[in-house]
Amino acid sequence: MIIVFMSLCFITVVCLLGVYLSSRAKGNNSSDADEILNRGNAYYGKGDYENAIKEYTRAIKINPKYALAYNNRGLAYAIIGYYERAIADYSRAIEINPKYADAYLGRGNAYAAIGDKERAIADYNRALEINPKYADAYYNRGNAYYHLGDKERAIADYTRALEINPKYAKAYSNRGNAYYKMGDKERAIADYNRAIEINPKLAEAYCNRGVAYSDMGDNERAIADYTRALEINPKDAKAYYNRGVAYSDMGDNERAIADYNRAIEINPKDAEAYYNRGNVYSDMGDNERAIADYNRAIEINPKHAKAYNNRGLAYSAMGDNERAIADYNRALEINPKLAEAYYNRGNAYSDMGDNERAIADYNRALEINPKFAKAYMGKGLACEKLGRFQEAVEAYKKFLSCVSGTPGMDDLIEMARQRIKELEGK
């Protein structure tokens, strides 16, 4: 059984910095420092962060108590990924001005970027104590709660941000993500729609709405949304990836591969793009290319249990059951709850004639997922080979109870019925 990572794992959550560069120092009489700060802001506005940092540093040398210069330098450091330096600058700004809500917000964003969501939330809380109408602080605290798995609190914060600023498109988009993760696709789509109404150039909202449509089985609408996202941002690797998944679901393997190729060109470290491209190659019977892609996914993410599982399937298809079993073993070391790996290993043992081990693996798969129809079928066949006919009949009957109304299973259903009829006639 090939396991495909659906695009819903790749919802884009955009973190809005929410810290605004100010052009002058309040309460500061040093016109030289103000002038240098303004030059730094001009560089910042052009995206020249290195020169912006140099100018902010010069302003600080002239006025070591210049909180705004520390804040803006922190913002520039954060944008280029120097989060520890950013935190140090925001902290200095706060020491100088303990009521500096923007600096708390900026430091919270930096903490969030390095994965310290608890400290981030503490800083957003402080920003909101200083300014209870700070929509960006609610928004970013919502992002932190979202990543901690607390979707209800995230929704509450996005909602509060929207009460303060009803035109906050990204808050609608991210609230949509939270609703989606909670299984409320209708509310999610409504929020994505509203985000797009406010900002028709918000690529993330199109991409996320596409994820919702794809999950609902409406791949045509999903593809239209991913395509719109790519018109807005042609470098959006996730949109290419998600569109590739949708094309693959529709059986359009050539377009799927083309989109995975593009995603990999933009982001060569995207393990999932290699993984899913490998799945397409596997579906096409090109197991050598599939294995090459699974290898690359595993190089990037050595804990990718499903890549090991699917590489095992490719080895099995090539008749190399020993390597296949080694891969299933590794998948199960990483994720002992991966029912598909037990099932696939059971098939490999069955192919090798070791039906006792095969049955043990099918049973383990069924402990994890009692509705795993094909595991019942595999168990029935293995039991029959060992002469355990009553167990085989029970397994076939369980299979039939699980697949009632399932499309694409007609041949196996007929086979199970025939085996039951023959075995019960003995």
N, C-alpha and C positions, 0 to 999 in steps of 0.2 A: 504494500500500500504506500504510494507516494504521498508525502505530506507537503502541502503547499502553504506557505505563509501568505495569508490573505492581506490585502492592502490595509485593512483596518488597524494592523499593528503599527502603521506609519502615519498616524494623524499628526499634522504639523501644528505645534503649539508655539506661537510667536510671542517672544518676551519683549514688550515695549519698555524701553528704558525709562521713559517718563520723567527724565531730568532735563530741564531746559537751560541752555546756556544763556547766561545773563551778560549784558554788555558793559556793566559797570559795577564797581564795588560799593555797596551801600555803606555809608558811614566811613568811607575811606577817603582821606584828603590827598592821597598820593596820585596825582594826575599821570605821572610817569608809569606807575603800576597799572593804572586803568588803561592807558594807551597800549601797553604791552599785552595786557589781557585781551583787548579787542583784536589785536593782531593774531593772537592765539585762536580766538573764536573764528576769525576769518579763515585761518588754515583748517580748523576743525570743520567748518562748513564746506570746504572743498574736498574733505576726505584726506587731507595731509596731516595725519595724526602725529607723526614724528616731529614735524616743525611746530605743531600746536603745543606739544609737550615742552619743547624747548622754550617757547614764549611764556607758557605758564610758569615754568621753572624760573625764568628771568623775573617775572612779576613777583614771585615768592621771595626771591633774593632781595628785591627792593623793599618788600613789605612782608615779613615772615608771619604776620597775623592776618593775611589776606585769605579768609575762608573760601571765598568764591574761586580763587585761583587753585586752591587745593581741590575743591569740588570738581572743577572743570578738567583739571589734569587727571583726576581719578576717572572721570568719564572717558577721557581719551585712552588711558591705560586699559580700561575695561574693554573698549571696542577692539583693541588689538590683542586682547587675550592675556594681558598682564594683570591678573585679578588680585594677586597679593599686593602688588604696588597700588592698585586702585583702592583696595581696602584700607591700606595705610593712609592714603590721601583723604579718603572720606572720613576716616577716624580723626585725622588732624583737623579737618574742617569742623567736625562736631565738637572737638575740644575747644576750638576758638568760639564757636557759636552753637551751644547745646540745643537751640531751637531751630536748627537748620533741617527742615523736613526733607528737602531735596537730597541732602547728603545721606540721611538715613535711608531714603529710597535707593539711591545709587549703591550704597554699601550692601543693602539687602539684595539688590540684583547681582552684585559681585559674589556674595555668599551663595546665592542660588546657582550661579554659573559653575562654582566649584563643588556643588552637590551638598552644601550645608544648608538644607532647607529650614532647619529649626532656627538657626541664627538669622536667616533671611526673614522669616516670619516675625521674629522679635524686632527687627529693624522696621519692617512695614508697620507693625503695631505702634512703634514709637512715632513714626511719620504721621500716622492717623491720630494719635493723641495730640500732636501739634496742630495738625490740619485735618479735621474730621470730614472735610469735603474733597479730599485728595483722591480723585478717581483712579489715578495711576497706581496709587498704593493699594487700593482694593483690588485692582486688576492683577498686579504682580503677586499680591498675597494669594489671590485665587489660583494663579499659575503654580505657586509653591504647594498649595493644598492639593491641586490636581496631581502633581508629580508624587506627592506622598500617598496618593490613593484615596484621599478624602474628597470625593466628588461633590458631596452635599455642601460642604463648606466652600468649595471652589465655586459652585453655582451661586451660593449666597453672596460671595464677594463680587463675582461678575455682575450679578443683579444690582448690587449696591453701586458699583461703578456706573452702570447704565442709568440708574436713577439720577445720579449726579450729572452724567453726560450721555444723554439719549442718542448721540451720534457716534458713540464709541464702537466703531465697526469691529475692531479686534476683540472687544469684550463679547460681542455677539458671537463671533466665530469660535472663541474659546469656550464660551458657555455651551455652544453647540457640541463641541468635543466632549464636554462633561456629560451632557445629556446622552450623547451617543454611547459613551462608555457605560452608562447606566441602563442601556437598552432602549431608551426612548428616542427612536429614530425620527418620529414625526416632529417632536420639539427640536431635535437637532437640526433637521432640514429647515424648519421655520427660522431658526436663528441664523443659519448660513444664508438663507434668502435675505434676511434683514441686513446682514453684514454686507452682502453684495449690493443691495439697494443703496446703502449709505456710501459704499466705496466699490464701484464696479471694477476697480483695478486690484482688488485684494485677492491675490492668487491663492493664498492659503484657504480662503473660504470656498473657492471653486474646488480645490483639491479635496478638502474635507467633505464637501457635499457629495463629491464623486465617490468617496469611500462609503458614505451612507447608501447611496444609490446602488453601488456594487454589492454591498452586503444584502440589499433587498432583492438582488437578482436582476436589477435593471442596468445591465452593463452598457447599453447604448447611451443612456443619460450619463452614466459614469464617465464614459469615454469623452462625451461632449464636454463635461466639466474639466476633466484632466487636460483636454486639448486647449480649452480657454485659459486654464492656469498657465500652460506652456506658452501661449501667445503673449501673456503678460510677463512671464519670467521664463525665457528659453533655457535657463540654467538650473531649473528646478528638477533635480535628480529624482526626488520622491514622486513627482507627478509622472515622470517617464516610467518609473518603477510601477506605480499604481496602474497606469494605463496598460503596461505590459501584462500585469495580472489579469486585468479585464479582458484583454485580447486573448490571453491564454484560456480563460474561462469560456470564451466564445469559440474556441478551437482554431483561432487564427494564429498559428504558431510563428509564422514568418514575421508578422507585425509585432508579436510579443517579443521575439528575439531582438528585433530592431530596437524596440524601446528599452529592453534590458541593456543592450549594447550602449545606447546613449546614456543611460543612467550610470553605467560603469565608466564611460569616458569622463563624465562630470565628476564622479566620486569613485575612484578606483578602490576605495576601502569599503565599499558597500557589499558586505557579505551576503545580504539577502538577495541582491540582484544576481550575484553569481549563483546562489542557491536555486533561485527560481528559474534562471536560464538553464541550469543543469536539469531541472525538472522537465522543461520543455524538450530539451535534447533527449532525455530519457523517454518521454512520450513518443518521440519521433523514431526511437530505436537506435539512436546514436549514443551508445553507452560510453564510448571512449571520451567523447566531448563532455558528456554528463559528468563522468568521473573527474575530468580536469576541472570542471566548474565547482564540483563539491570539494575537491582538494583546495581550491583557492578560497572558498568560503571558510573552510576549516583553518587554513593558514591565518586568515583575518580574525576568526573567532574560534579558538580551539575548544570552546565549550558548546559548540553548535550541534546539539544532540541529533536534530532532525537531518542535518547534512550527513552525519555518520550513518543514520538510518537509511537515507536515500542512496548514499553511495553503496551501502550494503546491497540494496535492491539491484543496483546496476551490476555489481559483481555477480550476484545470483543469476541475473539475466545472461551473463557471459559464461555461466557454468562454474564460477569460482566460489563455491559455497564456503570454503575455509576463510577466505578474506571477508566474505559477506558476514559470517558469524562473528569474526573479530570486530567488524564495524558495529554490528548490533550490540555486542558486548560493551563496546565503548559508549554507544548511545545510552545504554541502560546504566552505566556507571555515572554518566552525567545527569540523566533523568530517569530514576527508577520507576516513574509513573507513566512512562511512554508505552502505552499499550501496543501501538503499532510495531514497535521494535520487538516485543515478545512474539507477536503474531508472525512477523517476518522471519524471526529466528526459528520459530516453530516450523514454518514452511521449508526453511533450509535444512533443518534436521530431518523433516519428512522426506525431502528429496534425497537425502543421504541414507535413508532407510532406518534412521533412529527415531522410531515412532513414540517410544516412551518419553524421550526428551521433548519431542514435538508436542505431545499432549500436555506435558507439564508447562510448556510455554503458552499454549492456547489457554490453559486454565488460568495462568497468571494474567494474561491479557483480559480475560473475562472477569477476573476479580476487580481489575481496575475499571473496566467498562462492560457491565453486564449486558449491554445492548449491541455488542460488537458481533454483528451477524456472521461475518466471514470467519471469525475465530471459531464459532460453533461449527461451521461447515468444515474447516480444517480439522477440528477435533473429531468430527464424525468420520471423516475419511481415514484418519490415523487409527481410531478405535476399530474400525472395520478391518483394517490390515492386520490388527493384532487379534482378531477374532472376538472382540468385545462388542458383540452385535447390539445388545440392549442399550449400552452406552451410546453407540453410534446412532441408533434410532432416536434416543432422547436428544442428542446433539442436533440432528437434522430437524427435529420438530422445533427446537429452540430457534434454529436458524429461520425456519419459516415464520415463526411468530414475530421475529424481529424485522423481517423484510417485507411484510405485508404492505403493498402499495408503493414499494420503493422502485423507481424506474431503473432500467438497465440491469436488472437481476434475473431476467426471465430464464436464461439458460441454467443458472444455479438453482433457481426455484424448481424447475422441471427435474433437474438431476436429484435434488433432495427428495422430491416426491417419489421418484422411481426407486431410490435406495430404500426409503421407508417401506414402500410396497413390497419390494423383494425381500427385505430383511424380516418383515413381519410375517411373510409367508413361509419362512423357514420353520 
